[in-house]
């Protein structure tokens, strides 16, 4: 399939042939959802933690004598049936495992589906290059504002994919609340799905095709 190539002023300057295996893939919500949830699960950190009876404070002395009090026998205030006692079978950080296995081919398939859907929704832009007179955030800000309306309430407006030669743009756009920039070899599906529009530098297209061929 063919798509227009634009310059940084949002003017059409040519066309590019895109690989149908990456940019013209039928969307399957189940596949994207499975990859998305697996990636989120693999990033999850175990935070819940409870102390067992060997870790709570107190309990060194027997609360009362074994017999003759009329009460049930008790050996320690650390007992799980006591208030402030240890917890039985509670969550432990070292035992929690949220990891889910997902193969590389499925990850790339889901990424191709999302990129293809962006094209169908007219939310993907191929940019020939980005040239700045000075490496300043305000300059990249002006360029990106040619493609999105930053007055909208949604501050996650544009996901920019660059090649290694333009890696400095990541640093320049870091403080822009409406944009996120990354290199073509590190596209994150979870972050990509949170942004409405996508800009890809023309040089990154061939890099993406090489990455997909390796899988």
One Martini backbone bead per residue (centre of mass of N, CA, C, O) as a GRO file, in nm:
protein
  215
    1UNK     BB    1   0.101   0.033   0.013
    2UNK     BB    2   0.019   0.380   0.004
    3UNK     BB    3   0.180   0.685   0.137
    4UNK     BB    4   0.214   0.983   0.249
    5UNK     BB    5   0.469   1.231   0.249
    6UNK     BB    6   0.589   1.453   0.495
    7UNK     BB    7   0.667   1.743   0.629
    8UNK     BB    8   0.716   1.963   0.905
    9UNK     BB    9   0.461   2.140   0.765
   10UNK     BB   10   0.238   1.944   0.649
   11UNK     BB   11   0.351   1.855   0.360
   12UNK     BB   12   0.332   1.709   0.061
   13UNK     BB   13   0.630   1.524  -0.098
   14UNK     BB   14   0.510   1.219  -0.124
   15UNK     BB   15   0.570   0.861  -0.153
   16UNK     BB   16   0.511   0.528   0.002
   17UNK     BB   17   0.594   0.195   0.032
   18UNK     BB   18   0.420  -0.043   0.215
   19UNK     BB   19   0.413  -0.308   0.420
   20UNK     BB   20   0.151  -0.529   0.455
   21UNK     BB   21   0.269  -0.693   0.712
   22UNK     BB   22   0.251  -0.407   0.886
   23UNK     BB   23   0.022  -0.185   0.738
   24UNK     BB   24  -0.203  -0.440   0.644
   25UNK     BB   25  -0.358  -0.549   0.910
   26UNK     BB   26  -0.582  -0.725   1.063
   27UNK     BB   27  -0.781  -0.666   1.324
   28UNK     BB   28  -0.726  -0.815   1.663
   29UNK     BB   29  -0.838  -0.779   1.977
   30UNK     BB   30  -0.737  -1.039   2.119
   31UNK     BB   31  -0.437  -1.013   2.056
   32UNK     BB   32  -0.388  -0.731   2.174
   33UNK     BB   33  -0.492  -0.795   2.458
   34UNK     BB   34  -0.293  -1.023   2.529
   35UNK     BB   35  -0.035  -0.855   2.499
   36UNK     BB   36  -0.104  -0.620   2.683
   37UNK     BB   37  -0.155  -0.782   2.951
   38UNK     BB   38   0.122  -0.923   2.956
   39UNK     BB   39   0.297  -0.666   2.974
   40UNK     BB   40   0.172  -0.561   3.235
   41UNK     BB   41   0.230  -0.812   3.410
   42UNK     BB   42   0.551  -0.803   3.370
   43UNK     BB   43   0.559  -0.511   3.530
   44UNK     BB   44   0.468  -0.617   3.782
   45UNK     BB   45   0.480  -0.555   4.130
   46UNK     BB   46   0.537  -0.680   4.437
   47UNK     BB   47   0.375  -0.536   4.738
   48UNK     BB   48   0.243  -0.735   4.900
   49UNK     BB   49   0.279  -0.770   5.271
   50UNK     BB   50   0.317  -1.015   5.529
   51UNK     BB   51   0.334  -1.120   5.860
   52UNK     BB   52   0.436  -1.357   6.048
   53UNK     BB   53   0.485  -1.492   6.367
   54UNK     BB   54   0.810  -1.443   6.337
   55UNK     BB   55   0.781  -1.106   6.273
   56UNK     BB   56   0.633  -1.010   6.495
   57UNK     BB   57   0.587  -0.844   6.771
   58UNK     BB   58   0.638  -1.009   7.045
   59UNK     BB   59   0.570  -1.312   7.236
   60UNK     BB   60   0.784  -1.410   7.458
   61UNK     BB   61   0.548  -1.437   7.656
   62UNK     BB   62   0.333  -1.599   7.836
   63UNK     BB   63   0.028  -1.474   7.905
   64UNK     BB   64  -0.052  -1.744   8.065
   65UNK     BB   65  -0.118  -1.996   8.228
   66UNK     BB   66  -0.215  -2.307   8.137
   67UNK     BB   67  -0.373  -2.344   8.414
   68UNK     BB   68  -0.665  -2.225   8.608
   69UNK     BB   69  -0.825  -1.972   8.445
   70UNK     BB   70  -1.055  -2.066   8.218
   71UNK     BB   71  -0.885  -2.037   7.974
   72UNK     BB   72  -0.739  -2.057   7.701
   73UNK     BB   73  -0.467  -2.160   7.577
   74UNK     BB   74  -0.147  -1.971   7.559
   75UNK     BB   75   0.181  -1.897   7.407
   76UNK     BB   76   0.114  -1.633   7.214
   77UNK     BB   77   0.067  -1.307   7.067
   78UNK     BB   78   0.147  -1.411   6.763
   79UNK     BB   79  -0.100  -1.533   6.700
   80UNK     BB   80  -0.336  -1.535   6.445
   81UNK     BB   81  -0.589  -1.509   6.663
   82UNK     BB   82  -0.460  -1.247   6.730
   83UNK     BB   83  -0.420  -0.935   6.789
   84UNK     BB   84  -0.132  -0.854   6.613
   85UNK     BB   85  -0.073  -1.094   6.468
   86UNK     BB   86  -0.008  -1.312   6.254
   87UNK     BB   87  -0.019  -1.424   5.915
   88UNK     BB   88  -0.200  -1.656   5.730
   89UNK     BB   89  -0.134  -1.689   5.405
   90UNK     BB   90  -0.009  -1.439   5.305
   91UNK     BB   91   0.133  -1.209   5.125
   92UNK     BB   92   0.442  -1.247   4.927
   93UNK     BB   93   0.684  -1.112   4.743
   94UNK     BB   94   0.864  -1.375   4.678
   95UNK     BB   95   0.595  -1.544   4.566
   96UNK     BB   96   0.523  -1.356   4.350
   97UNK     BB   97   0.383  -1.418   4.004
   98UNK     BB   98   0.302  -1.229   3.694
   99UNK     BB   99   0.414  -1.383   3.464
  100UNK     BB  100   0.392  -1.385   3.098
  101UNK     BB  101   0.396  -1.564   2.813
  102UNK     BB  102   0.530  -1.414   2.502
  103UNK     BB  103   0.587  -1.406   2.182
  104UNK     BB  104   0.740  -1.226   1.934
  105UNK     BB  105   0.535  -1.265   1.703
  106UNK     BB  106   0.288  -1.162   1.860
  107UNK     BB  107   0.392  -0.881   1.921
  108UNK     BB  108   0.428  -0.794   1.619
  109UNK     BB  109   0.139  -0.844   1.533
  110UNK     BB  110   0.011  -0.634   1.720
  111UNK     BB  111   0.171  -0.392   1.614
  112UNK     BB  112   0.067  -0.411   1.321
  113UNK     BB  113  -0.231  -0.369   1.392
  114UNK     BB  114  -0.204  -0.085   1.514
  115UNK     BB  115  -0.072   0.056   1.269
  116UNK     BB  116  -0.301  -0.012   1.071
  117UNK     BB  117  -0.529   0.134   1.229
  118UNK     BB  118  -0.401   0.417   1.206
  119UNK     BB  119  -0.430   0.439   0.900
  120UNK     BB  120  -0.743   0.396   0.880
  121UNK     BB  121  -0.774   0.660   1.090
  122UNK     BB  122  -0.568   0.888   1.016
  123UNK     BB  123  -0.303   0.855   1.254
  124UNK     BB  124  -0.067   0.831   1.035
  125UNK     BB  125   0.270   0.966   0.989
  126UNK     BB  126   0.497   1.044   0.732
  127UNK     BB  127   0.831   1.157   0.775
  128UNK     BB  128   1.111   1.264   0.622
  129UNK     BB  129   1.201   1.500   0.837
  130UNK     BB  130   1.398   1.662   1.108
  131UNK     BB  131   1.476   2.010   1.123
  132UNK     BB  132   1.704   2.196   1.333
  133UNK     BB  133   1.874   2.472   1.422
  134UNK     BB  134   1.817   2.403   1.725
  135UNK     BB  135   1.848   2.219   2.026
  136UNK     BB  136   1.515   2.265   2.095
  137UNK     BB  137   1.211   2.227   2.236
  138UNK     BB  138   1.056   2.462   2.088
  139UNK     BB  139   1.104   2.343   1.799
  140UNK     BB  140   0.961   2.065   1.827
  141UNK     BB  141   0.695   2.192   1.914
  142UNK     BB  142   0.629   2.333   1.646
  143UNK     BB  143   0.627   2.081   1.467
  144UNK     BB  144   0.404   1.910   1.621
  145UNK     BB  145   0.177   2.137   1.600
  146UNK     BB  146   0.122   2.074   1.287
  147UNK     BB  147  -0.044   1.785   1.372
  148UNK     BB  148  -0.167   1.902   1.645
  149UNK     BB  149  -0.408   1.978   1.899
  150UNK     BB  150  -0.309   2.117   2.209
  151UNK     BB  151  -0.603   2.216   2.323
  152UNK     BB  152  -0.669   1.958   2.406
  153UNK     BB  153  -0.727   1.762   2.682
  154UNK     BB  154  -0.563   1.552   2.555
  155UNK     BB  155  -0.211   1.486   2.624
  156UNK     BB  156  -0.210   1.216   2.433
  157UNK     BB  157  -0.130   1.269   2.093
  158UNK     BB  158   0.191   1.181   2.028
  159UNK     BB  159   0.384   0.930   1.851
  160UNK     BB  160   0.737   0.906   1.811
  161UNK     BB  161   0.935   0.765   1.540
  162UNK     BB  162   1.284   0.698   1.536
  163UNK     BB  163   1.603   0.701   1.456
  164UNK     BB  164   1.932   0.698   1.557
  165UNK     BB  165   2.001   0.976   1.415
  166UNK     BB  166   1.734   1.103   1.598
  167UNK     BB  167   1.772   1.058   1.916
  168UNK     BB  168   1.771   1.358   2.028
  169UNK     BB  169   1.455   1.396   2.026
  170UNK     BB  170   1.397   1.266   2.297
  171UNK     BB  171   1.515   1.494   2.471
  172UNK     BB  172   1.354   1.739   2.349
  173UNK     BB  173   1.052   1.592   2.410
  174UNK     BB  174   1.031   1.522   2.720
  175UNK     BB  175   0.858   1.803   2.813
  176UNK     BB  176   0.620   1.707   2.642
  177UNK     BB  177   0.293   1.622   2.729
  178UNK     BB  178   0.184   1.525   2.420
  179UNK     BB  179   0.463   1.358   2.390
  180UNK     BB  180   0.636   1.063   2.241
  181UNK     BB  181   0.974   0.935   2.213
  182UNK     BB  182   1.122   0.682   1.991
  183UNK     BB  183   1.274   0.414   1.879
  184UNK     BB  184   1.219   0.159   1.648
  185UNK     BB  185   1.344  -0.073   1.854
  186UNK     BB  186   1.136   0.055   2.113
  187UNK     BB  187   0.846  -0.022   2.081
  188UNK     BB  188   0.554   0.039   2.283
  189UNK     BB  189   0.242  -0.083   2.303
  190UNK     BB  190   0.128   0.045   2.561
  191UNK     BB  191   0.201   0.341   2.486
  192UNK     BB  192   0.078   0.355   2.199
  193UNK     BB  193  -0.229   0.313   2.295
  194UNK     BB  194  -0.226   0.609   2.449
  195UNK     BB  195  -0.204   0.724   2.155
  196UNK     BB  196  -0.344   0.869   1.880
  197UNK     BB  197  -0.085   0.958   1.728
  198UNK     BB  198   0.154   0.889   1.449
  199UNK     BB  199   0.509   0.928   1.398
  200UNK     BB  200   0.721   0.848   1.111
  201UNK     BB  201   1.017   0.813   0.998
  202UNK     BB  202   1.131   0.712   0.699
  203UNK     BB  203   1.387   0.552   0.804
  204UNK     BB  204   1.210   0.357   0.998
  205UNK     BB  205   1.073   0.168   0.797
  206UNK     BB  206   1.316  -0.017   0.722
  207UNK     BB  207   1.376  -0.100   1.016
  208UNK     BB  208   1.106  -0.245   1.066
  209UNK     BB  209   1.136  -0.459   0.842
  210UNK     BB  210   1.387  -0.592   0.965
  211UNK     BB  211   1.263  -0.672   1.241
  212UNK     BB  212   1.037  -0.856   1.117
  213UNK     BB  213   1.229  -1.059   0.966
  214UNK     BB  214   1.375  -1.179   1.224
  215UNK     BB  215   1.110  -1.331   1.349
   0.00000   0.00000   0.00000
